[in-house]
Amino acid sequence: MPSCPECENELDIEVDEVEEGDVVACEECGTEFEVVGVEPLELARLEEELEEDDDLYEEDEEEE
C-alpha cells in the first residue's frame, strides 16, 4: 500500500484502481494529491500546483 509523501501514513487507495488525473487524500494529514503516474504510482501535491499558479498571477500583476 502506498504511503503519504507528507506524513508517511498509509494511503487507503488501491493502486490498480486509480487512473492518471484522479485525486486522492491522506486521511491522516488531509493533504490532497493528484495521480500523475500509475506505473509506478506517482503523486503530485495539489496545493503546490495552486501556489505556483498564484505566483505566476502575482508576477503578471507586478508587470502591469
Distance bins in CASP14 RR format, pairs under 12 A and 6 or more apart:
PFRMAT RR
TARGET T0000
AUTHOR 0000-0000-0000
RMODE 2
METHOD distances of the structure
MODEL  1
1 8 0 0 0 0 0 1 0 0 0 0 0
1 9 0 0 0 0 0 1 0 0 0 0 0
1 10 1 0 1 0 0 0 0 0 0 0 0
1 11 1 0 0 1 0 0 0 0 0 0 0
1 12 1 0 0 1 0 0 0 0 0 0 0
1 13 1 0 0 1 0 0 0 0 0 0 0
1 14 0 0 0 0 1 0 0 0 0 0 0
1 15 1 0 0 1 0 0 0 0 0 0 0
1 16 0 0 0 0 0 1 0 0 0 0 0
1 24 0 0 0 0 0 1 0 0 0 0 0
1 41 0 0 0 0 0 1 0 0 0 0 0
2 8 0 0 0 0 0 1 0 0 0 0 0
2 9 0 0 0 0 0 1 0 0 0 0 0
2 10 1 0 0 1 0 0 0 0 0 0 0
2 11 1 0 1 0 0 0 0 0 0 0 0
2 12 0 0 0 0 1 0 0 0 0 0 0
2 13 1 0 0 1 0 0 0 0 0 0 0
2 14 0 0 0 0 1 0 0 0 0 0 0
2 15 1 0 0 1 0 0 0 0 0 0 0
2 16 0 0 0 0 0 1 0 0 0 0 0
2 18 0 0 0 0 1 0 0 0 0 0 0
2 24 0 0 0 0 1 0 0 0 0 0 0
2 26 0 0 0 0 0 1 0 0 0 0 0
2 33 0 0 0 0 1 0 0 0 0 0 0
2 35 0 0 0 0 0 1 0 0 0 0 0
2 37 0 0 0 0 0 1 0 0 0 0 0
2 38 0 0 0 0 0 1 0 0 0 0 0
2 40 0 0 0 0 1 0 0 0 0 0 0
2 41 1 0 1 0 0 0 0 0 0 0 0
2 42 0 0 0 0 1 0 0 0 0 0 0
2 43 1 0 0 1 0 0 0 0 0 0 0
3 9 1 0 0 1 0 0 0 0 0 0 0
3 10 1 0 1 0 0 0 0 0 0 0 0
3 11 1 0 0 1 0 0 0 0 0 0 0
3 12 0 0 0 0 0 1 0 0 0 0 0
3 13 0 0 0 0 0 1 0 0 0 0 0
3 15 0 0 0 0 0 1 0 0 0 0 0
3 24 0 0 0 0 0 1 0 0 0 0 0
3 26 0 0 0 0 1 0 0 0 0 0 0
3 27 0 0 0 0 0 1 0 0 0 0 0
3 28 0 0 0 0 1 0 0 0 0 0 0
3 29 0 0 0 0 0 1 0 0 0 0 0
3 31 0 0 0 0 0 1 0 0 0 0 0
3 33 0 0 0 0 0 1 0 0 0 0 0
3 41 0 0 0 0 0 1 0 0 0 0 0
3 43 0 0 0 0 0 1 0 0 0 0 0
4 10 1 0 0 1 0 0 0 0 0 0 0
4 11 1 0 1 0 0 0 0 0 0 0 0
4 12 0 0 0 0 0 1 0 0 0 0 0
4 13 0 0 0 0 0 1 0 0 0 0 0
4 24 0 0 0 0 1 0 0 0 0 0 0
4 25 0 0 0 0 1 0 0 0 0 0 0
4 26 1 0 1 0 0 0 0 0 0 0 0
4 27 0 0 0 0 1 0 0 0 0 0 0
4 28 1 0 0 1 0 0 0 0 0 0 0
4 29 1 0 0 1 0 0 0 0 0 0 0
4 30 0 0 0 0 1 0 0 0 0 0 0
4 31 1 0 0 1 0 0 0 0 0 0 0
4 32 0 0 0 0 0 1 0 0 0 0 0
4 33 0 0 0 0 1 0 0 0 0 0 0
4 43 0 0 0 0 1 0 0 0 0 0 0
4 45 0 0 0 0 1 0 0 0 0 0 0
5 11 0 0 0 0 1 0 0 0 0 0 0
5 24 0 0 0 0 0 1 0 0 0 0 0
5 26 0 0 0 0 1 0 0 0 0 0 0
5 29 0 0 0 0 0 1 0 0 0 0 0
5 31 0 0 0 0 1 0 0 0 0 0 0
5 32 0 0 0 0 0 1 0 0 0 0 0
5 33 1 0 0 1 0 0 0 0 0 0 0
5 41 0 0 0 0 0 1 0 0 0 0 0
5 42 0 0 0 0 0 1 0 0 0 0 0
5 43 1 0 0 1 0 0 0 0 0 0 0
5 44 0 0 0 0 1 0 0 0 0 0 0
5 45 1 0 0 1 0 0 0 0 0 0 0
5 48 0 0 0 0 0 1 0 0 0 0 0
6 25 0 0 0 0 0 1 0 0 0 0 0
6 26 1 0 0 1 0 0 0 0 0 0 0
6 28 0 0 0 0 1 0 0 0 0 0 0
6 29 1 0 1 0 0 0 0 0 0 0 0
6 30 0 0 0 0 1 0 0 0 0 0 0
6 31 1 0 1 0 0 0 0 0 0 0 0
6 32 0 0 0 0 0 1 0 0 0 0 0
6 33 0 0 0 0 1 0 0 0 0 0 0
6 43 0 0 0 0 1 0 0 0 0 0 0
6 45 1 0 0 1 0 0 0 0 0 0 0
6 46 0 0 0 0 0 1 0 0 0 0 0
6 47 0 0 0 0 1 0 0 0 0 0 0
6 48 0 0 0 0 0 1 0 0 0 0 0
7 25 0 0 0 0 0 1 0 0 0 0 0
7 26 1 0 0 1 0 0 0 0 0 0 0
7 27 0 0 0 0 0 1 0 0 0 0 0
7 28 1 0 1 0 0 0 0 0 0 0 0
7 29 1 0 1 0 0 0 0 0 0 0 0
7 30 0 0 0 0 1 0 0 0 0 0 0
7 31 1 0 0 1 0 0 0 0 0 0 0
7 33 0 0 0 0 0 1 0 0 0 0 0
7 45 0 0 0 0 0 1 0 0 0 0 0
8 26 0 0 0 0 1 0 0 0 0 0 0
8 28 0 0 0 0 1 0 0 0 0 0 0
8 29 0 0 0 0 1 0 0 0 0 0 0
8 31 0 0 0 0 0 1 0 0 0 0 0
9 25 0 0 0 0 0 1 0 0 0 0 0
9 26 1 0 1 0 0 0 0 0 0 0 0
9 27 1 0 0 1 0 0 0 0 0 0 0
9 28 1 1 0 0 0 0 0 0 0 0 0
9 29 1 0 0 1 0 0 0 0 0 0 0
9 30 0 0 0 0 1 0 0 0 0 0 0
9 31 0 0 0 0 1 0 0 0 0 0 0
10 26 0 0 0 0 1 0 0 0 0 0 0
10 27 0 0 0 0 1 0 0 0 0 0 0
10 28 0 0 0 0 1 0 0 0 0 0 0
11 18 0 0 0 0 1 0 0 0 0 0 0
11 22 0 0 0 0 0 1 0 0 0 0 0
11 24 1 0 0 1 0 0 0 0 0 0 0
11 25 0 0 0 0 1 0 0 0 0 0 0
11 26 1 0 0 1 0 0 0 0 0 0 0
11 27 1 0 0 1 0 0 0 0 0 0 0
11 28 0 0 0 0 1 0 0 0 0 0 0
11 29 0 0 0 0 0 1 0 0 0 0 0
11 30 0 0 0 0 0 1 0 0 0 0 0
11 31 0 0 0 0 0 1 0 0 0 0 0
11 32 0 0 0 0 0 1 0 0 0 0 0
11 33 0 0 0 0 1 0 0 0 0 0 0
11 35 0 0 0 0 0 1 0 0 0 0 0
11 41 0 0 0 0 1 0 0 0 0 0 0
11 43 0 0 0 0 1 0 0 0 0 0 0
12 18 0 0 0 0 0 1 0 0 0 0 0
12 24 0 0 0 0 1 0 0 0 0 0 0
12 25 0 0 0 0 1 0 0 0 0 0 0
12 26 0 0 0 0 1 0 0 0 0 0 0
12 27 1 0 0 1 0 0 0 0 0 0 0
12 28 0 0 0 0 1 0 0 0 0 0 0
13 19 0 0 0 0 0 1 0 0 0 0 0
13 22 0 0 0 0 1 0 0 0 0 0 0
13 23 0 0 0 0 0 1 0 0 0 0 0
13 24 1 0 1 0 0 0 0 0 0 0 0
13 25 0 0 0 0 1 0 0 0 0 0 0
13 26 0 0 0 0 1 0 0 0 0 0 0
13 27 0 0 0 0 0 1 0 0 0 0 0
13 33 0 0 0 0 1 0 0 0 0 0 0
13 35 0 0 0 0 1 0 0 0 0 0 0
13 38 0 0 0 0 0 1 0 0 0 0 0
13 41 0 0 0 0 1 0 0 0 0 0 0
13 43 0 0 0 0 1 0 0 0 0 0 0
14 22 0 0 0 0 0 1 0 0 0 0 0
14 24 0 0 0 0 0 1 0 0 0 0 0
14 35 0 0 0 0 0 1 0 0 0 0 0
14 38 0 0 0 0 0 1 0 0 0 0 0
14 41 0 0 0 0 0 1 0 0 0 0 0
15 22 0 0 0 0 0 1 0 0 0 0 0
15 24 0 0 0 0 0 1 0 0 0 0 0
15 35 0 0 0 0 1 0 0 0 0 0 0
15 37 0 0 0 0 0 1 0 0 0 0 0
15 38 1 0 0 1 0 0 0 0 0 0 0
15 39 0 0 0 0 1 0 0 0 0 0 0
15 40 0 0 0 0 1 0 0 0 0 0 0
15 41 1 0 1 0 0 0 0 0 0 0 0
15 42 0 0 0 0 0 1 0 0 0 0 0
15 43 0 0 0 0 0 1 0 0 0 0 0
16 38 0 0 0 0 1 0 0 0 0 0 0
16 39 0 0 0 0 1 0 0 0 0 0 0
16 41 0 0 0 0 1 0 0 0 0 0 0
17 24 0 0 0 0 0 1 0 0 0 0 0
17 35 0 0 0 0 0 1 0 0 0 0 0
17 38 0 0 0 0 1 0 0 0 0 0 0
17 41 0 0 0 0 0 1 0 0 0 0 0
18 24 1 0 0 1 0 0 0 0 0 0 0
18 33 0 0 0 0 0 1 0 0 0 0 0
18 34 0 0 0 0 0 1 0 0 0 0 0
18 35 1 0 1 0 0 0 0 0 0 0 0
18 36 0 0 0 0 0 1 0 0 0 0 0
18 37 0 0 0 0 1 0 0 0 0 0 0
18 38 1 0 0 1 0 0 0 0 0 0 0
18 39 0 0 0 0 0 1 0 0 0 0 0
18 41 1 0 0 1 0 0 0 0 0 0 0
18 42 0 0 0 0 0 1 0 0 0 0 0
18 43 0 0 0 0 1 0 0 0 0 0 0
19 34 0 0 0 0 0 1 0 0 0 0 0
19 35 1 0 0 1 0 0 0 0 0 0 0
19 36 0 0 0 0 0 1 0 0 0 0 0
19 37 0 0 0 0 1 0 0 0 0 0 0
19 38 1 0 0 1 0 0 0 0 0 0 0
19 39 0 0 0 0 0 1 0 0 0 0 0
19 41 0 0 0 0 0 1 0 0 0 0 0
20 34 0 0 0 0 1 0 0 0 0 0 0
20 35 1 0 1 0 0 0 0 0 0 0 0
20 36 1 0 0 1 0 0 0 0 0 0 0
20 37 1 0 1 0 0 0 0 0 0 0 0
20 38 1 0 0 1 0 0 0 0 0 0 0
20 39 0 0 0 0 0 1 0 0 0 0 0
20 41 0 0 0 0 0 1 0 0 0 0 0
20 42 0 0 0 0 1 0 0 0 0 0 0
20 43 0 0 0 0 0 1 0 0 0 0 0
20 44 0 0 0 0 0 1 0 0 0 0 0
21 32 0 0 0 0 0 1 0 0 0 0 0
21 33 0 0 0 0 0 1 0 0 0 0 0
21 34 1 0 1 0 0 0 0 0 0 0 0
21 35 1 0 1 0 0 0 0 0 0 0 0
21 36 1 0 0 1 0 0 0 0 0 0 0
21 37 0 0 0 0 1 0 0 0 0 0 0
21 38 0 0 0 0 1 0 0 0 0 0 0
21 42 0 0 0 0 0 1 0 0 0 0 0
21 43 0 0 0 0 0 1 0 0 0 0 0
21 44 0 0 0 0 1 0 0 0 0 0 0
21 46 0 0 0 0 0 1 0 0 0 0 0
21 49 0 0 0 0 0 1 0 0 0 0 0
22 32 0 0 0 0 0 1 0 0 0 0 0
22 33 0 0 0 0 1 0 0 0 0 0 0
22 34 1 0 0 1 0 0 0 0 0 0 0
22 35 1 0 1 0 0 0 0 0 0 0 0
22 36 0 0 0 0 1 0 0 0 0 0 0
22 37 0 0 0 0 1 0 0 0 0 0 0
22 38 0 0 0 0 1 0 0 0 0 0 0
22 41 0 0 0 0 0 1 0 0 0 0 0
22 42 0 0 0 0 0 1 0 0 0 0 0
22 43 0 0 0 0 1 0 0 0 0 0 0
22 44 0 0 0 0 0 1 0 0 0 0 0
22 46 0 0 0 0 0 1 0 0 0 0 0
23 30 0 0 0 0 0 1 0 0 0 0 0
23 31 0 0 0 0 0 1 0 0 0 0 0
23 32 1 0 1 0 0 0 0 0 0 0 0
23 33 1 0 0 1 0 0 0 0 0 0 0
23 34 1 0 1 0 0 0 0 0 0 0 0
23 35 1 0 0 1 0 0 0 0 0 0 0
23 36 0 0 0 0 0 1 0 0 0 0 0
23 43 0 0 0 0 1 0 0 0 0 0 0
23 44 0 0 0 0 0 1 0 0 0 0 0
23 45 0 0 0 0 0 1 0 0 0 0 0
23 46 1 0 0 1 0 0 0 0 0 0 0
23 47 0 0 0 0 0 1 0 0 0 0 0
23 49 0 0 0 0 0 1 0 0 0 0 0
24 30 0 0 0 0 0 1 0 0 0 0 0
24 31 0 0 0 0 1 0 0 0 0 0 0
24 32 1 0 0 1 0 0 0 0 0 0 0
24 33 1 0 1 0 0 0 0 0 0 0 0
24 34 0 0 0 0 1 0 0 0 0 0 0
24 35 1 0 0 1 0 0 0 0 0 0 0
24 36 0 0 0 0 0 1 0 0 0 0 0
24 37 0 0 0 0 0 1 0 0 0 0 0
24 38 0 0 0 0 0 1 0 0 0 0 0
24 41 0 0 0 0 1 0 0 0 0 0 0
24 42 0 0 0 0 0 1 0 0 0 0 0
24 43 1 0 0 1 0 0 0 0 0 0 0
24 44 0 0 0 0 0 1 0 0 0 0 0
24 45 0 0 0 0 0 1 0 0 0 0 0
24 46 0 0 0 0 1 0 0 0 0 0 0
25 31 1 0 0 1 0 0 0 0 0 0 0
25 32 1 0 1 0 0 0 0 0 0 0 0
25 33 1 0 0 1 0 0 0 0 0 0 0
25 34 0 0 0 0 0 1 0 0 0 0 0
25 35 0 0 0 0 0 1 0 0 0 0 0
25 43 0 0 0 0 0 1 0 0 0 0 0
25 45 0 0 0 0 0 1 0 0 0 0 0
25 46 0 0 0 0 1 0 0 0 0 0 0
25 47 0 0 0 0 0 1 0 0 0 0 0
26 32 1 0 0 1 0 0 0 0 0 0 0
26 33 1 0 0 1 0 0 0 0 0 0 0
26 43 0 0 0 0 1 0 0 0 0 0 0
26 45 0 0 0 0 0 1 0 0 0 0 0
26 46 0 0 0 0 0 1 0 0 0 0 0
29 45 0 0 0 0 0 1 0 0 0 0 0
29 47 0 0 0 0 0 1 0 0 0 0 0
30 45 0 0 0 0 0 1 0 0 0 0 0
30 46 0 0 0 0 0 1 0 0 0 0 0
30 47 0 0 0 0 0 1 0 0 0 0 0
31 43 0 0 0 0 1 0 0 0 0 0 0
31 44 0 0 0 0 0 1 0 0 0 0 0
31 45 1 0 0 1 0 0 0 0 0 0 0
31 46 0 0 0 0 1 0 0 0 0 0 0
31 47 1 0 0 1 0 0 0 0 0 0 0
31 48 0 0 0 0 1 0 0 0 0 0 0
32 43 0 0 0 0 1 0 0 0 0 0 0
32 44 0 0 0 0 1 0 0 0 0 0 0
32 45 1 0 0 1 0 0 0 0 0 0 0
32 46 1 0 1 0 0 0 0 0 0 0 0
32 47 1 0 0 1 0 0 0 0 0 0 0
32 48 0 0 0 0 0 1 0 0 0 0 0
32 49 0 0 0 0 0 1 0 0 0 0 0
32 50 0 0 0 0 0 1 0 0 0 0 0
33 41 0 0 0 0 1 0 0 0 0 0 0
33 42 0 0 0 0 1 0 0 0 0 0 0
33 43 1 1 0 0 0 0 0 0 0 0 0
33 44 1 0 0 1 0 0 0 0 0 0 0
33 45 1 0 1 0 0 0 0 0 0 0 0
33 46 1 0 0 1 0 0 0 0 0 0 0
33 47 0 0 0 0 1 0 0 0 0 0 0
33 48 0 0 0 0 1 0 0 0 0 0 0
33 49 0 0 0 0 0 1 0 0 0 0 0
34 41 0 0 0 0 0 1 0 0 0 0 0
34 42 0 0 0 0 1 0 0 0 0 0 0
34 43 1 0 0 1 0 0 0 0 0 0 0
34 44 1 0 1 0 0 0 0 0 0 0 0
34 45 0 0 0 0 1 0 0 0 0 0 0
34 46 1 0 1 0 0 0 0 0 0 0 0
34 47 0 0 0 0 0 1 0 0 0 0 0
34 48 0 0 0 0 0 1 0 0 0 0 0
34 49 1 0 0 1 0 0 0 0 0 0 0
34 50 0 0 0 0 0 1 0 0 0 0 0
35 41 1 0 0 1 0 0 0 0 0 0 0
35 42 1 0 0 1 0 0 0 0 0 0 0
35 43 1 0 0 1 0 0 0 0 0 0 0
35 44 0 0 0 0 1 0 0 0 0 0 0
35 45 0 0 0 0 0 1 0 0 0 0 0
35 46 0 0 0 0 0 1 0 0 0 0 0
36 42 1 0 1 0 0 0 0 0 0 0 0
36 43 1 0 0 1 0 0 0 0 0 0 0
36 44 1 0 1 0 0 0 0 0 0 0 0
36 45 0 0 0 0 0 1 0 0 0 0 0
36 46 0 0 0 0 0 1 0 0 0 0 0
36 48 0 0 0 0 0 1 0 0 0 0 0
36 49 0 0 0 0 0 1 0 0 0 0 0
37 43 0 0 0 0 1 0 0 0 0 0 0
37 44 0 0 0 0 1 0 0 0 0 0 0
43 49 0 0 0 0 0 1 0 0 0 0 0
44 50 0 0 0 0 0 1 0 0 0 0 0
44 52 0 0 0 0 0 1 0 0 0 0 0
45 51 0 0 0 0 1 0 0 0 0 0 0
45 52 0 0 0 0 0 1 0 0 0 0 0
46 52 0 0 0 0 0 1 0 0 0 0 0
46 53 0 0 0 0 0 1 0 0 0 0 0
47 53 0 0 0 0 0 1 0 0 0 0 0
47 54 0 0 0 0 0 1 0 0 0 0 0
48 54 0 0 0 0 0 1 0 0 0 0 0
48 55 0 0 0 0 0 1 0 0 0 0 0
49 55 0 0 0 0 0 1 0 0 0 0 0
49 56 0 0 0 0 0 1 0 0 0 0 0
50 56 0 0 0 0 0 1 0 0 0 0 0
50 57 0 0 0 0 0 1 0 0 0 0 0
51 57 0 0 0 0 0 1 0 0 0 0 0
51 58 0 0 0 0 0 1 0 0 0 0 0
52 58 0 0 0 0 0 1 0 0 0 0 0
52 59 0 0 0 0 0 1 0 0 0 0 0
53 59 0 0 0 0 0 1 0 0 0 0 0
53 60 0 0 0 0 0 1 0 0 0 0 0
54 60 0 0 0 0 0 1 0 0 0 0 0
54 61 0 0 0 0 0 1 0 0 0 0 0
55 61 0 0 0 0 0 1 0 0 0 0 0
55 62 0 0 0 0 0 1 0 0 0 0 0
56 62 0 0 0 0 0 1 0 0 0 0 0
56 63 0 0 0 0 0 1 0 0 0 0 0
57 63 0 0 0 0 0 1 0 0 0 0 0
57 64 0 0 0 0 0 1 0 0 0 0 0
58 64 0 0 0 0 0 1 0 0 0 0 0
END
